[in-house]
Amino acid sequence: MKTLDTVIEEYRVKMFLIAKEDGLNSHRTLIASQHLDELLNIKMAESKTTHIQDESTKPI
């Protein structure tokens, strides 16, 4: 199973290839960018959850 970081990197490369082929303002580039944004938002949410859990286990 791929890690989220691996999937993000694959989408990043895919988006750059699409942008190179179709241009930065193409519909396909926009869709690829939106998918990448969704993955990055998931990653950020996971990071925040992990950080909150780490903070809650620290001794006072």
C-alpha positions as CSV (number, residue, x, y, z in Angstrom):
1,M,0.0,0.0,0.0
2,K,1.3,3.4,-0.9
3,T,1.9,6.1,1.7
4,L,0.1,9.4,1.5
5,D,3.4,11.1,0.9
6,T,4.0,8.8,-2.2
7,V,0.5,9.5,-3.6
8,I,1.0,13.3,-3.1
9,E,4.4,13.2,-4.9
10,E,2.8,11.2,-7.8
11,Y,0.0,13.7,-8.2
12,R,2.5,16.6,-8.0
13,V,4.5,15.0,-10.9
14,K,1.3,14.3,-12.8
15,M,0.1,17.9,-12.4
16,F,3.4,19.3,-13.7
17,L,3.3,17.0,-16.7
18,I,-0.2,18.1,-17.5
19,A,0.7,21.7,-17.1
20,K,3.6,21.3,-19.4
21,E,1.5,19.6,-22.1
22,D,-1.7,21.7,-21.8
23,G,-0.5,24.9,-20.2
24,L,-1.0,26.3,-16.7
25,N,-4.6,27.6,-17.3
26,S,-6.0,24.4,-18.9
27,H,-8.9,22.6,-17.3
28,R,-6.9,19.4,-16.9
29,T,-4.2,21.3,-14.9
30,L,-6.9,22.9,-12.7
31,I,-8.4,19.5,-12.0
32,A,-5.0,18.0,-11.2
33,S,-4.2,20.9,-8.9
34,Q,-7.5,20.5,-7.1
35,H,-6.8,16.8,-6.5
36,L,-3.4,17.7,-5.2
37,D,-4.9,20.3,-2.9
38,E,-7.3,17.7,-1.5
39,L,-4.5,15.3,-0.7
40,L,-2.4,18.1,0.9
41,N,-5.4,19.0,3.0
42,I,-5.7,15.4,4.2
43,K,-2.0,15.4,5.0
44,M,-2.3,18.6,7.0
45,A,-5.3,17.3,8.9
46,E,-3.4,14.2,9.8
47,S,-0.4,16.2,10.9
48,K,-2.6,18.4,13.2
49,T,-4.2,15.3,14.7
50,T,-0.9,13.7,15.4
51,H,0.4,16.9,16.9
52,I,-2.6,17.3,19.2
53,Q,-2.3,13.6,20.3
54,D,1.4,14.2,21.0
55,E,0.6,17.3,23.1
56,S,-2.1,15.5,25.1
57,T,0.3,12.8,26.2
58,K,3.0,15.1,27.5
59,P,3.2,15.3,31.3
60,I,2.0,18.6,32.9
